[in-house]
Amino acid sequence: MSEKTDTAPVLGALLAALAKAPETAGKFDSWAGEGANESVSGEEVAAHLPSGVLTALAERAGVSEAEAAAALAEEIPPLVAAIPAEEIALFRAVGRIADLTPDQLAAARQIAADTEELTARLPQAASWLGDGPNEPVTGEDLDRALGHDTVIRIARATGQGESEAAKGLAAFLPEFVDAISPGGEVDLLALWMVLAQEAPGAAAGPSA
């Protein structure tokens, strides 16, 4: 399917689906790795395309749907092999976002809200949201910003002492906030990406 189309979003969704599906995940790994690319069938590609997309692609190219799917199946392995590793990680994360439960998605929204409130209380947080180096924060800073009751709650939840919990947060938060604010402010999609890359059940964090 070498004819240029405006199907980049569909292609991204297709690659994310192929990276996640049990029958094609191993093949996707081979394309993203350094060994030989395993082949994927036209039927496997067609199974992960949204309804109507394959028909539209076939009509544009003037071929049958089976031929269009087969052409995509030939083009996808070398295409994925040329994608940078950081983008491959995003395709994997996108596939896993669908596995987050409603409760986990709600928790992510709460994390985003809590993070925005926390960063408003900490002068150092402006650097975490920007593109430059992240300014450090101390456990004492976080104790004041979060409130000691919150630190106690986090310590109990993690099985740590209060000082240890505060220090752990101080080491974790700058990079975490940096990762979920690619545009200079907390972005929910970026947060979902981070949570999905770590683990679908990892939607837990500090509450302001």
Secondary structure, DSSP 8 states (H G I E B T S, - for coil): --S--S-HHHHHHHHHHHHHSHHHHHHHHHHHSSS------HHHHHHTS-TTHHHHHHHHHTS-HHHHHHHHHHHHHHHHHTS-HHHHHHHHHHHHHTTS-HHHHHHHHHHHHHHHHHHHH-TTHHHHHSSS------HHHHHHHH-HHHHHHHHHHHT--HHHHHHHHHHHHHHHHHHT-TTSS--HHHHHHHHHHH-TT-------
